[in-house]
Structures are given as C-alpha cells and as structure tokens.
Amino acid sequence: MKFDYFLKYHPTRQDGGDVMTSHNWKALTPIWTGDADRKSDRLIPTGLMGSLRWWFEVLVRGLGGKACDPTSPARCPHPDVKEPTKPGHHCVVCELFGCTGWARKFRMMVLDEHYNVIQNQINADQIFILRFIPLRPIYPEEWCLLDCTLRIIAEYGAIGGRTVLKPSDELNRQNALHHKDYGLIQYISGPENWHCEKTREDLKNYVGRQRWRNDQNREHDFSWTSFQNFWCVKGRYLARKNADESTFNQVVGRAPSKRCKDCNQVHSPRQKCPKTERHPRRYSDDNPTDPISAWLAGRQQESKKVFSFKHPQEGGRTFGFIKPDIMGFEEIKRRLQQAWPDLKDSEFLTGEEILQRLWGGTRP
C-alpha cells in the first residue's frame, strides 16, 4: 500500500501501483529544506520529514494527546521503559515517526510527476509527490492524522525551513532573499480512492490511549505548540513598511525602527556603523521587556510565535500561537487589529474552529 500526495493536478496512475489515496496540490512558493552548509539547491527529504512531524505533534496536542519534543533531553523513549512494545515507551507521535529503539513506520519518497526521485530544490509551481510507503502496519487513525496534518499545512501553515522570514514592503527590498516566502502549498482536490472514516472523537480517543507515554508536560517540551493554541488569518500579512514602521514588530512588541542607535542611519545587513566601526545596534534588535511581547518575539535560538507570508496573493497568511498562562486569543487579536484596523472577527480563526471545519464537513 502506498500513500501519495500530488501537488498540482495529476492524472490517474497508469502503472498499476497500489495507491491508498492521492491528493492534488500546487506548490505556491519554493520549499526550503537546506543542507549542512545552509544551502537549498538540493532537496533534503529529512527537512520535509522534520516539518511534517512538527505539525503532526501540534495536531496531536490539539486533540488532547501528549507528544515529546525530539530535540529535548526528555524525548522518547522513556528512560525507565526498555521494551519498545511496552506501554509508556514512546508517545503517539513516535509510534508513527519513530525514536531510538523504535523505527519509523513508513518511508517517504519525494517524486516528480514522472515518478522520478527529486534531487533538486522544489520550486514554485513544480509538481511533486510525497509518497508514504508503510514498512510496518499503520493504524487507520495514523493515516487520518497524517492526512489532516497535510491539509492543515496546506491551508493554514507552511512546510520546510525558512518559514520564519518576514515579508517587506520596502522599495527595492521586497524581493531580497531574507524577505522571500517559502513553504506554501495549495490544496486542489481530494483523494479519489481513500477518505478518512474516523471521527474527531475516534482520533481523540486514539491519541489519548493509556499505552502512549504521557508525561510530556514540562515547558521545554514545547507543550504550547498545540492546535488548541493555534490561530490564523488568511489573506493578510505583516511586513516592514519602511525604516521606521513594521506591522510585524508592532504585533510582537519589538521597537519598529531599524535605525542604528549610534548614528541614526539604516545599514545593510553586513554593513558596519561608520561611527563605531562595529555591527550596528538597531532599535528593533532590543528584546521586549513586558512578558507577553518577550514571549511573542522570542530571543535568538528560540522558537518564533508569529509567522507571516505575503506572496503569492492567494497563499498569503499570518498564523501563530498563544500561551494561555501568558496571553490569550483576545490579546493577539487586539494586537493584530492595531496592525489591521479593518480586521473582522470572522477572519480570525482559532485552532478549535479549524478542527471543527475539518471534521464538520467544511474541507479546505
């Protein structure tokens, strides 16, 4: 059994392969995977896999399950459970994606429309197929969760690396590499030969089974990256307007000006301040002091909480997360309305509202 995802229209297969399902999609922007040298002229499938797993974790937490952070010391397997088939050895995400002592249950191939392995970077409008080949039995609930994860990425999120780059409306800087959008894909049509027959309650019961490791409640496990804390606004973006205005900084609470504190000039990324002959100290580089803004903006090496995409127009979106013990949806909505005074309540979607759409008959 194979599980194919088609990005852009693809005709019915003629090679007789046993396909579980096929989805039609379209790549709206390049997809960055990156290598050890931070170059993306080659496709690195593990980059896609890592992004897919991250969104899978977000969905699982949103359904009430527990998911480990595979980059933290508290990752699976549980140090006190040695047998991988014993309850509590690993979380429900690691059941599918694997961890030490428990191999991933599928192999993912990235193919072009002729079923050749793609080796170069995926570019905008390029047809590609994500093929999932089971290596061990995969539960129907896992297929449904994977299907839902990809739908969420396409309609409300982004896949791959460099999704934290921020758009710009500044003249002559709009197309700079560090303002470029990556990772947007568009859903075209649904599968012809497969559909999820599980309800939301079925999946909630599955991710909440007692056999899964469920002690992932510590802060470093990124438990705030749950779909219950997710929000999205379609068709709008946050960007730098000029040297002294940035709607993105306005929302996350950073100083809007990118001028140098020492000479009050604007320097290119590699240019030194002529007054100090050092790397410029920009006002916008200062970390916010109030707790909400400090969390939203993040520090270096910290996960970002707000993501925004400008191009193309049909794929533009802004999304992010809240942290209930620090801020709620009303606070982030208030900040967004400062950047977009005409923002309607109906445009602001929470993760719960999106889940209701996915299982309530309103498919993206």
Short mmCIF file of the C-alpha atoms (twelve columns), coordinates in Angstrom:
data_MODEL
# 
_entry.id   MODEL 
# 
loop_
_atom_site.group_PDB 
_atom_site.id 
_atom_site.type_symbol 
_atom_site.label_atom_id 
_atom_site.label_alt_id 
_atom_site.label_comp_id 
_atom_site.label_asym_id 
_atom_site.label_seq_id 
_atom_site.Cartn_x 
_atom_site.Cartn_y 
_atom_site.Cartn_z 
_atom_site.pdbx_PDB_model_num 
ATOM 1   C CA . MET A 1   0.000   0.000  0.000   1 
ATOM 2   C CA . LYS A 2   1.315   3.450  -0.909  1 
ATOM 3   C CA . PHE A 3   0.059   6.845  0.193   1 
ATOM 4   C CA . ASP A 4   0.591   9.527  -2.476  1 
ATOM 5   C CA . TYR A 5   0.144   13.266 -2.240  1 
ATOM 6   C CA . PHE A 6   0.110   15.132 -5.546  1 
ATOM 7   C CA . LEU A 7   0.946   18.822 -5.604  1 
ATOM 8   C CA . LYS A 8   -0.957  20.248 -8.571  1 
ATOM 9   C CA . TYR A 9   -3.270  18.216 -10.795 1 
ATOM 10  C CA . HIS A 10  -2.088  14.713 -11.600 1 
ATOM 11  C CA . PRO A 11  -3.972  12.147 -13.733 1 
ATOM 12  C CA . THR A 12  -4.945  8.691  -12.562 1 
ATOM 13  C CA . ARG A 13  -1.959  6.415  -12.289 1 
ATOM 14  C CA . GLN A 14  -1.362  4.024  -15.149 1 
ATOM 15  C CA . ASP A 15  1.372   1.872  -13.638 1 
ATOM 16  C CA . GLY A 16  -0.945  -0.363 -11.648 1 
ATOM 17  C CA . GLY A 17  0.570   0.636  -8.323  1 
ATOM 18  C CA . ASP A 18  -1.476  0.019  -5.191  1 
ATOM 19  C CA . VAL A 19  -2.176  3.590  -4.091  1 
ATOM 20  C CA . MET A 20  -4.022  4.186  -0.853  1 
ATOM 21  C CA . THR A 21  -5.013  7.694  -1.863  1 
ATOM 22  C CA . SER A 22  -3.913  10.680 -3.911  1 
ATOM 23  C CA . HIS A 23  -4.309  14.365 -3.147  1 
ATOM 24  C CA . ASN A 24  -3.917  17.124 -5.704  1 
ATOM 25  C CA . TRP A 25  -1.909  20.148 -4.592  1 
ATOM 26  C CA . LYS A 26  0.039   23.056 -6.010  1 
ATOM 27  C CA . ALA A 27  3.324   24.453 -4.690  1 
ATOM 28  C CA . LEU A 28  2.907   28.219 -4.311  1 
ATOM 29  C CA . THR A 29  6.478   29.054 -3.294  1 
ATOM 30  C CA . PRO A 30  9.862   27.316 -3.222  1 
ATOM 31  C CA . ILE A 31  10.282  24.824 -0.397  1 
ATOM 32  C CA . TRP A 32  13.465  25.162 1.626   1 
ATOM 33  C CA . THR A 33  14.997  22.070 3.161   1 
ATOM 34  C CA . GLY A 34  18.660  23.120 3.400   1 
ATOM 35  C CA . ASP A 35  21.820  21.103 3.914   1 
ATOM 36  C CA . ALA A 36  24.678  21.260 6.419   1 
ATOM 37  C CA . ASP A 37  26.027  24.344 4.611   1 
ATOM 38  C CA . ARG A 38  22.616  26.075 4.787   1 
ATOM 39  C CA . LYS A 39  22.220  25.822 1.035   1 
ATOM 40  C CA . SER A 40  18.995  24.613 -0.570  1 
ATOM 41  C CA . ASP A 41  19.943  23.806 -4.141  1 
ATOM 42  C CA . ARG A 42  19.388  20.144 -3.239  1 
ATOM 43  C CA . LEU A 43  16.272  18.604 -1.746  1 
ATOM 44  C CA . ILE A 44  16.870  17.144 1.709   1 
ATOM 45  C CA . PRO A 45  13.867  14.882 2.442   1 
ATOM 46  C CA . THR A 46  14.636  14.820 6.165   1 
ATOM 47  C CA . GLY A 47  13.913  18.562 6.196   1 
ATOM 48  C CA . LEU A 48  10.389  17.880 4.971   1 
ATOM 49  C CA . MET A 49  10.054  14.975 7.377   1 
ATOM 50  C CA . GLY A 50  11.016  17.118 10.356  1 
ATOM 51  C CA . SER A 51  8.497   19.799 9.422   1 
ATOM 52  C CA . LEU A 52  5.775   17.217 8.860   1 
ATOM 53  C CA . ARG A 53  6.459   15.663 12.261  1 
ATOM 54  C CA . TRP A 54  6.352   19.083 13.943  1 
ATOM 55  C CA . TRP A 55  2.864   19.801 12.589  1 
ATOM 56  C CA . PHE A 56  1.786   16.249 13.469  1 
ATOM 57  C CA . GLU A 57  2.845   16.972 17.066  1 
ATOM 58  C CA . VAL A 58  0.838   20.217 17.051  1 
ATOM 59  C CA . LEU A 59  -2.283  18.353 15.895  1 
ATOM 60  C CA . VAL A 60  -1.845  15.541 18.429  1 
ATOM 61  C CA . ARG A 61  -1.558  18.027 21.293  1 
ATOM 62  C CA . GLY A 62  -4.595  19.853 19.945  1 
ATOM 63  C CA . LEU A 63  -6.595  16.631 20.185  1 
ATOM 64  C CA . GLY A 64  -5.579  16.154 23.805  1 
ATOM 65  C CA . GLY A 65  -2.639  13.803 23.272  1 
ATOM 66  C CA . LYS A 66  0.926   14.148 24.505  1 
ATOM 67  C CA . ALA A 67  3.898   14.492 22.159  1 
ATOM 68  C CA . CYS A 68  7.569   14.633 23.033  1 
ATOM 69  C CA . ASP A 69  9.952   17.228 21.649  1 
ATOM 70  C CA . PRO A 70  12.507  15.090 19.733  1 
ATOM 71  C CA . THR A 71  15.183  17.782 20.219  1 
ATOM 72  C CA . SER A 72  14.921  17.907 24.025  1 
ATOM 73  C CA . PRO A 73  16.614  15.685 26.649  1 
ATOM 74  C CA . ALA A 74  13.144  14.465 27.675  1 
ATOM 75  C CA . ARG A 75  12.442  12.993 24.242  1 
ATOM 76  C CA . CYS A 76  11.272  9.433  23.740  1 
ATOM 77  C CA . PRO A 77  11.896  6.674  24.608  1 
ATOM 78  C CA . HIS A 78  11.059  6.782  28.296  1 
ATOM 79  C CA . PRO A 79  14.297  6.055  30.199  1 
ATOM 80  C CA . ASP A 80  12.571  3.580  32.512  1 
ATOM 81  C CA . VAL A 81  10.760  1.550  29.827  1 
ATOM 82  C CA . LYS A 82  13.220  -0.564 27.868  1 
ATOM 83  C CA . GLU A 83  10.887  -2.669 25.706  1 
ATOM 84  C CA . PRO A 84  9.541   -0.647 22.734  1 
ATOM 85  C CA . THR A 85  6.268   -2.592 22.702  1 
ATOM 86  C CA . LYS A 86  5.558   -1.933 26.382  1 
ATOM 87  C CA . PRO A 87  3.108   0.820  27.391  1 
ATOM 88  C CA . GLY A 88  4.800   4.132  28.137  1 
ATOM 89  C CA . HIS A 89  7.894   3.502  25.996  1 
ATOM 90  C CA . HIS A 90  7.108   6.269  23.499  1 
ATOM 91  C CA . CYS A 91  4.479   8.876  22.665  1 
ATOM 92  C CA . VAL A 92  1.822   8.544  19.978  1 
ATOM 93  C CA . VAL A 93  3.859   10.685 17.550  1 
ATOM 94  C CA . CYS A 94  6.936   8.483  17.930  1 
ATOM 95  C CA . GLU A 95  4.705   5.468  17.283  1 
ATOM 96  C CA . LEU A 96  4.479   6.640  13.661  1 
ATOM 97  C CA . PHE A 97  7.641   8.729  13.206  1 
ATOM 98  C CA . GLY A 98  9.974   6.617  15.319  1 
ATOM 99  C CA . CYS A 99  12.512  7.204  18.085  1 
ATOM 100 C CA . THR A 100 15.564  5.416  19.488  1 
ATOM 101 C CA . GLY A 101 14.729  1.711  19.597  1 
ATOM 102 C CA . TRP A 102 11.528  2.106  17.568  1 
ATOM 103 C CA . ALA A 103 11.918  2.657  13.819  1 
ATOM 104 C CA . ARG A 104 9.695   4.931  11.774  1 
ATOM 105 C CA . LYS A 105 6.729   3.005  10.351  1 
ATOM 106 C CA . PHE A 106 6.983   4.392  6.829   1 
ATOM 107 C CA . ARG A 107 9.419   5.530  4.182   1 
ATOM 108 C CA . MET A 108 8.787   8.838  2.469   1 
ATOM 109 C CA . MET A 109 9.812   9.462  -1.131  1 
ATOM 110 C CA . VAL A 110 9.675   12.812 -2.923  1 
ATOM 111 C CA . LEU A 111 8.951   12.262 -6.621  1 
ATOM 112 C CA . ASP A 112 8.184   14.346 -9.686  1 
ATOM 113 C CA . GLU A 113 5.154   13.813 -11.926 1 
ATOM 114 C CA . HIS A 114 7.020   11.051 -13.782 1 
ATOM 115 C CA . TYR A 115 7.750   9.177  -10.526 1 
ATOM 116 C CA . ASN A 116 11.437  10.062 -10.583 1 
ATOM 117 C CA . VAL A 117 13.112  10.961 -7.308  1 
ATOM 118 C CA . ILE A 118 13.501  14.729 -6.972  1 
ATOM 119 C CA . GLN A 119 17.030  15.730 -6.027  1 
ATOM 120 C CA . ASN A 120 16.966  19.499 -6.545  1 
ATOM 121 C CA . GLN A 121 15.074  22.138 -4.587  1 
ATOM 122 C CA . ILE A 122 11.312  22.185 -5.115  1 
ATOM 123 C CA . ASN A 123 10.352  25.476 -6.747  1 
ATOM 124 C CA . ALA A 124 7.090   27.364 -7.095  1 
ATOM 125 C CA . ASP A 125 4.553   25.658 -9.393  1 
ATOM 126 C CA . GLN A 126 6.620   22.472 -9.523  1 
ATOM 127 C CA . ILE A 127 4.665   19.227 -9.450  1 
ATOM 128 C CA . PHE A 128 5.826   16.808 -6.782  1 
ATOM 129 C CA . ILE A 129 4.542   13.765 -4.985  1 
ATOM 130 C CA . LEU A 130 5.046   12.797 -1.368  1 
ATOM 131 C CA . ARG A 131 4.828   9.028  -1.296  1 
ATOM 132 C CA . PHE A 132 4.448   7.245  2.027   1 
ATOM 133 C CA . ILE A 133 5.368   3.559  1.867   1 
ATOM 134 C CA . PRO A 134 4.491   1.549  5.005   1 
ATOM 135 C CA . LEU A 135 7.297   -0.520 6.490   1 
ATOM 136 C CA . ARG A 136 5.055   -1.918 9.236   1 
ATOM 137 C CA . PRO A 137 1.287   -1.870 9.755   1 
ATOM 138 C CA . ILE A 138 -0.070  1.655  10.143  1 
ATOM 139 C CA . TYR A 139 -3.301  2.205  12.048  1 
ATOM 140 C CA . PRO A 140 -6.218  3.858  10.190  1 
ATOM 141 C CA . GLU A 141 -6.103  6.602  12.832  1 
ATOM 142 C CA . GLU A 142 -2.493  7.328  11.886  1 
ATOM 143 C CA . TRP A 143 -3.389  7.695  8.203   1 
ATOM 144 C CA . CYS A 144 -6.195  10.071 9.188   1 
ATOM 145 C CA . LEU A 145 -3.905  12.141 11.398  1 
ATOM 146 C CA . LEU A 146 -1.315  12.326 8.622   1 
ATOM 147 C CA . ASP A 147 -3.985  13.359 6.114   1 
ATOM 148 C CA . CYS A 148 -5.309  16.044 8.453   1 
ATOM 149 C CA . THR A 149 -1.784  17.297 9.160   1 
ATOM 150 C CA . LEU A 150 -1.083  17.841 5.473   1 
ATOM 151 C CA . ARG A 151 -4.422  19.613 4.985   1 
ATOM 152 C CA . ILE A 152 -3.614  21.949 7.863   1 
ATOM 153 C CA . ILE A 153 -0.160  22.708 6.452   1 
ATOM 154 C CA . ALA A 154 -1.601  23.497 3.025   1 
ATOM 155 C CA . GLU A 155 -4.446  25.714 4.160   1 
ATOM 156 C CA . TYR A 156 -3.162  27.327 7.344   1 
ATOM 157 C CA . GLY A 157 0.577   26.695 7.751   1 
ATOM 158 C CA . ALA A 158 3.807   26.149 5.836   1 
ATOM 159 C CA . ILE A 159 6.279   23.302 5.354   1 
ATOM 160 C CA . GLY A 160 10.067  23.151 5.324   1 
ATOM 161 C CA . GLY A 161 12.615  25.685 6.536   1 
ATOM 162 C CA . ARG A 162 12.951  29.472 6.434   1 
ATOM 163 C CA . THR A 163 9.285   29.944 7.267   1 
ATOM 164 C CA . VAL A 164 10.309  32.472 9.941   1 
ATOM 165 C CA . LEU A 165 11.468  35.024 7.341   1 
ATOM 166 C CA . LYS A 166 9.374   38.202 7.390   1 
ATOM 167 C CA . PRO A 167 7.901   39.971 4.329   1 
ATOM 168 C CA . SER A 168 8.833   43.535 3.428   1 
ATOM 169 C CA . ASP A 169 7.046   46.308 1.552   1 
ATOM 170 C CA . GLU A 170 10.157  48.485 1.420   1 
ATOM 171 C CA . LEU A 171 11.083  49.771 -2.016  1 
ATOM 172 C CA . ASN A 172 13.931  47.747 -3.582  1 
ATOM 173 C CA . ARG A 173 13.903  45.246 -0.696  1 
ATOM 174 C CA . GLN A 174 10.686  43.323 -1.343  1 
ATOM 175 C CA . ASN A 175 12.461  40.565 -3.269  1 
ATOM 176 C CA . ALA A 176 15.535  40.244 -1.052  1 
ATOM 177 C CA . LEU A 177 16.300  36.625 -0.145  1 
ATOM 178 C CA . HIS A 178 15.742  37.246 3.568   1 
ATOM 179 C CA . HIS A 179 12.240  38.571 2.802   1 
ATOM 180 C CA . LYS A 180 11.255  35.720 0.493   1 
ATOM 181 C CA . ASP A 181 8.377   33.354 1.253   1 
ATOM 182 C CA . TYR A 182 8.971   29.612 1.457   1 
ATOM 183 C CA . GLY A 183 6.923   26.519 2.165   1 
ATOM 184 C CA . LEU A 184 3.423   27.411 0.946   1 
ATOM 185 C CA . ILE A 185 1.372   24.742 -0.811  1 
ATOM 186 C CA . GLN A 186 -2.216  24.819 -2.051  1 
ATOM 187 C CA . TYR A 187 -4.874  22.127 -1.798  1 
ATOM 188 C CA . ILE A 188 -6.571  21.438 -5.158  1 
ATOM 189 C CA . SER A 189 -8.807  18.375 -4.779  1 
ATOM 190 C CA . GLY A 190 -9.364  15.414 -2.502  1 
ATOM 191 C CA . PRO A 191 -8.431  11.745 -2.775  1 
ATOM 192 C CA . GLU A 192 -10.311 9.547  -5.229  1 
ATOM 193 C CA . ASN A 193 -9.705  6.149  -3.676  1 
ATOM 194 C CA . TRP A 194 -9.465  6.867  0.042   1 
ATOM 195 C CA . HIS A 195 -11.007 9.020  2.715   1 
ATOM 196 C CA . CYS A 196 -10.735 9.114  6.469   1 
ATOM 197 C CA . GLU A 197 -13.574 7.183  8.080   1 
ATOM 198 C CA . LYS A 198 -12.608 8.150  11.621  1 
ATOM 199 C CA . THR A 199 -14.382 10.884 13.543  1 
ATOM 200 C CA . ARG A 200 -12.672 13.538 15.587  1 
ATOM 201 C CA . GLU A 201 -13.724 11.646 18.708  1 
ATOM 202 C CA . ASP A 202 -12.102 8.477  17.325  1 
ATOM 203 C CA . LEU A 203 -8.802  10.293 16.832  1 
ATOM 204 C CA . LYS A 204 -9.050  11.961 20.225  1 
ATOM 205 C CA . ASN A 205 -9.514  8.556  21.843  1 
ATOM 206 C CA . TYR A 206 -6.598  7.154  19.848  1 
ATOM 207 C CA . VAL A 207 -4.070  9.845  20.826  1 
ATOM 208 C CA . GLY A 208 -5.263  9.592  24.441  1 
ATOM 209 C CA . ARG A 209 -4.736  5.848  24.829  1 
ATOM 210 C CA . GLN A 210 -3.030  4.829  28.055  1 
ATOM 211 C CA . ARG A 211 -0.344  2.872  26.229  1 
ATOM 212 C CA . TRP A 212 1.335   6.061  24.971  1 
ATOM 213 C CA . ARG A 213 3.916   7.871  27.029  1 
ATOM 214 C CA . ASN A 214 2.065   10.792 28.605  1 
ATOM 215 C CA . ASP A 215 4.462   12.611 30.934  1 
ATOM 216 C CA . GLN A 216 5.326   15.367 28.438  1 
ATOM 217 C CA . ASN A 217 4.116   18.351 30.426  1 
ATOM 218 C CA . ARG A 218 7.322   20.289 31.008  1 
ATOM 219 C CA . GLU A 219 7.953   23.686 29.460  1 
ATOM 220 C CA . HIS A 220 10.931  22.548 27.393  1 
ATOM 221 C CA . ASP A 221 8.671   20.038 25.672  1 
ATOM 222 C CA . PHE A 222 7.011   22.953 23.802  1 
ATOM 223 C CA . SER A 223 3.588   21.881 25.013  1 
ATOM 224 C CA . TRP A 224 2.293   25.332 23.994  1 
ATOM 225 C CA . THR A 225 2.686   24.274 20.329  1 
ATOM 226 C CA . SER A 226 -0.776  22.758 20.391  1 
ATOM 227 C CA . PHE A 227 -3.507  23.276 17.838  1 
ATOM 228 C CA . GLN A 228 -5.709  24.419 20.706  1 
ATOM 229 C CA . ASN A 229 -3.356  27.426 20.960  1 
ATOM 230 C CA . PHE A 230 -3.149  27.992 17.203  1 
ATOM 231 C CA . TRP A 231 -4.634  30.927 15.280  1 
ATOM 232 C CA . CYS A 232 -4.611  32.000 11.641  1 
ATOM 233 C CA . VAL A 233 -5.686  34.947 9.480   1 
ATOM 234 C CA . LYS A 234 -5.919  34.200 5.759   1 
ATOM 235 C CA . GLY A 235 -5.154  36.751 3.043   1 
ATOM 236 C CA . ARG A 236 -3.247  39.203 5.263   1 
ATOM 237 C CA . TYR A 237 0.425   39.649 6.069   1 
ATOM 238 C CA . LEU A 238 2.653   41.595 8.449   1 
ATOM 239 C CA . ALA A 239 5.649   43.387 6.980   1 
ATOM 240 C CA . ARG A 240 8.160   46.174 7.304   1 
ATOM 241 C CA . LYS A 241 6.787   49.301 5.623   1 
ATOM 242 C CA . ASN A 242 9.885   51.480 5.848   1 
ATOM 243 C CA . ALA A 243 12.875  52.070 8.105   1 
ATOM 244 C CA . ASP A 244 10.657  53.273 10.941  1 
ATOM 245 C CA . GLU A 245 7.475   51.206 10.537  1 
ATOM 246 C CA . SER A 246 6.888   47.467 10.817  1 
ATOM 247 C CA . THR A 247 3.499   45.888 11.417  1 
ATOM 248 C CA . PHE A 248 5.254   42.638 12.319  1 
ATOM 249 C CA . ASN A 249 7.270   44.333 15.072  1 
ATOM 250 C CA . GLN A 250 4.129   46.150 16.152  1 
ATOM 251 C CA . VAL A 251 2.342   42.846 16.759  1 
ATOM 252 C CA . VAL A 252 5.195   41.059 18.554  1 
ATOM 253 C CA . GLY A 253 6.115   44.118 20.615  1 
ATOM 254 C CA . ARG A 254 9.536   44.985 19.224  1 
ATOM 255 C CA . ALA A 255 10.661  48.550 18.509  1 
ATOM 256 C CA . PRO A 256 9.602   49.409 14.924  1 
ATOM 257 C CA . SER A 257 12.702  51.372 13.870  1 
ATOM 258 C CA . LYS A 258 15.662  49.543 12.377  1 
ATOM 259 C CA . ARG A 259 17.888  52.602 12.542  1 
ATOM 260 C CA . CYS A 260 21.273  52.406 14.213  1 
ATOM 261 C CA . LYS A 261 21.290  53.692 17.790  1 
ATOM 262 C CA . ASP A 262 24.719  55.268 17.359  1 
ATOM 263 C CA . CYS A 263 24.379  57.123 14.042  1 
ATOM 264 C CA . ASN A 264 20.611  57.021 13.382  1 
ATOM 265 C CA . GLN A 265 21.225  55.652 9.891   1 
ATOM 266 C CA . VAL A 266 19.958  52.484 8.199   1 
ATOM 267 C CA . HIS A 267 22.663  49.930 7.411   1 
ATOM 268 C CA . SER A 268 22.567  46.920 5.105   1 
ATOM 269 C CA . PRO A 269 22.820  43.545 6.876   1 
ATOM 270 C CA . ARG A 270 26.624  43.286 6.519   1 
ATOM 271 C CA . GLN A 271 27.458  46.978 6.808   1 
ATOM 272 C CA . LYS A 272 29.169  48.287 9.941   1 
ATOM 273 C CA . CYS A 273 28.254  51.508 11.676  1 
ATOM 274 C CA . PRO A 274 30.673  54.208 10.418  1 
ATOM 275 C CA . LYS A 275 30.687  55.838 13.837  1 
ATOM 276 C CA . THR A 276 31.620  52.778 15.897  1 
ATOM 277 C CA . GLU A 277 33.018  50.584 13.093  1 
ATOM 278 C CA . ARG A 278 31.089  47.732 14.631  1 
ATOM 279 C CA . HIS A 279 27.965  45.789 13.830  1 
ATOM 280 C CA . PRO A 280 25.093  48.284 14.168  1 
ATOM 281 C CA . ARG A 281 22.953  48.287 17.288  1 
ATOM 282 C CA . ARG A 282 19.452  48.632 15.885  1 
ATOM 283 C CA . TYR A 283 16.476  49.731 17.952  1 
ATOM 284 C CA . SER A 284 14.496  46.796 16.553  1 
ATOM 285 C CA . ASP A 285 17.075  44.337 17.911  1 
ATOM 286 C CA . ASP A 286 16.223  45.149 21.519  1 
ATOM 287 C CA . ASN A 287 14.321  42.388 23.267  1 
ATOM 288 C CA . PRO A 288 10.905  43.463 24.608  1 
ATOM 289 C CA . THR A 289 10.619  43.823 28.361  1 
ATOM 290 C CA . ASP A 290 6.947   43.043 29.004  1 
ATOM 291 C CA . PRO A 291 6.249   39.285 29.405  1 
ATOM 292 C CA . ILE A 292 3.751   38.965 26.549  1 
ATOM 293 C CA . SER A 293 5.925   40.694 23.955  1 
ATOM 294 C CA . ALA A 294 9.047   38.928 25.218  1 
ATOM 295 C CA . TRP A 295 7.362   35.570 24.648  1 
ATOM 296 C CA . LEU A 296 5.875   36.504 21.263  1 
ATOM 297 C CA . ALA A 297 9.081   37.975 19.846  1 
ATOM 298 C CA . GLY A 298 11.361  35.301 21.262  1 
ATOM 299 C CA . ARG A 299 15.106  35.582 21.594  1 
ATOM 300 C CA . GLN A 300 17.844  34.172 19.404  1 
ATOM 301 C CA . GLN A 301 17.627  30.372 19.054  1 
ATOM 302 C CA . GLU A 302 14.064  30.437 20.415  1 
ATOM 303 C CA . SER A 303 11.024  29.268 18.511  1 
ATOM 304 C CA . LYS A 304 9.062   32.098 16.901  1 
ATOM 305 C CA . LYS A 305 5.367   32.508 17.757  1 
ATOM 306 C CA . VAL A 306 4.134   34.549 14.753  1 
ATOM 307 C CA . PHE A 307 4.656   33.664 11.072  1 
ATOM 308 C CA . SER A 308 3.592   35.762 8.089   1 
ATOM 309 C CA . PHE A 309 3.611   35.239 4.308   1 
ATOM 310 C CA . LYS A 310 2.979   37.804 1.581   1 
ATOM 311 C CA . HIS A 311 3.340   36.020 -1.759  1 
ATOM 312 C CA . PRO A 312 1.598   34.837 -3.741  1 
ATOM 313 C CA . GLN A 313 -1.641  36.666 -3.095  1 
ATOM 314 C CA . GLU A 314 -3.769  33.514 -2.986  1 
ATOM 315 C CA . GLY A 315 -1.457  31.963 -0.399  1 
ATOM 316 C CA . GLY A 316 -0.920  34.945 1.890   1 
ATOM 317 C CA . ARG A 317 -1.486  34.184 5.547   1 
ATOM 318 C CA . THR A 318 -0.398  35.006 9.071   1 
ATOM 319 C CA . PHE A 319 -0.502  32.408 11.817  1 
ATOM 320 C CA . GLY A 320 0.911   31.730 15.237  1 
ATOM 321 C CA . PHE A 321 0.340   30.505 18.770  1 
ATOM 322 C CA . ILE A 322 -0.762  31.812 22.132  1 
ATOM 323 C CA . LYS A 323 0.280   30.592 25.567  1 
ATOM 324 C CA . PRO A 324 -2.758  30.552 27.877  1 
ATOM 325 C CA . ASP A 325 -0.823  31.267 31.081  1 
ATOM 326 C CA . ILE A 326 0.746   34.365 29.449  1 
ATOM 327 C CA . MET A 327 -1.737  35.557 26.828  1 
ATOM 328 C CA . GLY A 328 -4.995  34.503 25.184  1 
ATOM 329 C CA . PHE A 329 -6.625  34.851 21.782  1 
ATOM 330 C CA . GLU A 330 -8.150  38.230 22.633  1 
ATOM 331 C CA . GLU A 331 -4.710  39.742 23.241  1 
ATOM 332 C CA . ILE A 332 -3.210  38.573 19.948  1 
ATOM 333 C CA . LYS A 333 -6.384  39.656 18.140  1 
ATOM 334 C CA . ARG A 334 -6.086  43.107 19.740  1 
ATOM 335 C CA . ARG A 335 -2.507  43.405 18.507  1 
ATOM 336 C CA . LEU A 336 -3.452  42.270 15.012  1 
ATOM 337 C CA . GLN A 337 -6.265  44.820 14.878  1 
ATOM 338 C CA . GLN A 338 -3.724  47.541 15.636  1 
ATOM 339 C CA . ALA A 339 -1.838  46.464 12.511  1 
ATOM 340 C CA . TRP A 340 -5.030  45.835 10.501  1 
ATOM 341 C CA . PRO A 341 -7.754  48.195 11.808  1 
ATOM 342 C CA . ASP A 342 -10.327 46.663 9.443   1 
ATOM 343 C CA . LEU A 343 -9.751  43.080 10.650  1 
ATOM 344 C CA . LYS A 344 -13.099 41.335 11.172  1 
ATOM 345 C CA . ASP A 345 -13.681 38.810 13.944  1 
ATOM 346 C CA . SER A 346 -14.699 36.261 11.305  1 
ATOM 347 C CA . GLU A 347 -11.235 36.467 9.712   1 
ATOM 348 C CA . PHE A 348 -9.503  35.394 12.920  1 
ATOM 349 C CA . LEU A 349 -9.639  31.602 13.119  1 
ATOM 350 C CA . THR A 350 -8.631  29.598 16.172  1 
ATOM 351 C CA . GLY A 351 -7.330  26.054 16.033  1 
ATOM 352 C CA . GLU A 352 -10.583 24.784 17.529  1 
ATOM 353 C CA . GLU A 353 -12.597 26.482 14.782  1 
ATOM 354 C CA . ILE A 354 -10.329 24.954 12.144  1 
ATOM 355 C CA . LEU A 355 -10.723 21.478 13.649  1 
ATOM 356 C CA . GLN A 356 -14.498 21.924 13.563  1 
ATOM 357 C CA . ARG A 357 -14.233 22.767 9.865   1 
ATOM 358 C CA . LEU A 358 -12.082 19.727 9.152   1 
ATOM 359 C CA . TRP A 359 -14.494 17.329 10.840  1 
ATOM 360 C CA . GLY A 360 -17.676 19.280 10.319  1 
ATOM 361 C CA . GLY A 361 -17.926 18.874 6.572   1 
ATOM 362 C CA . THR A 362 -16.139 22.102 5.594   1 
ATOM 363 C CA . ARG A 363 -12.950 20.852 3.995   1 
ATOM 364 C CA . PRO A 364 -10.237 23.335 2.983   1 
# 
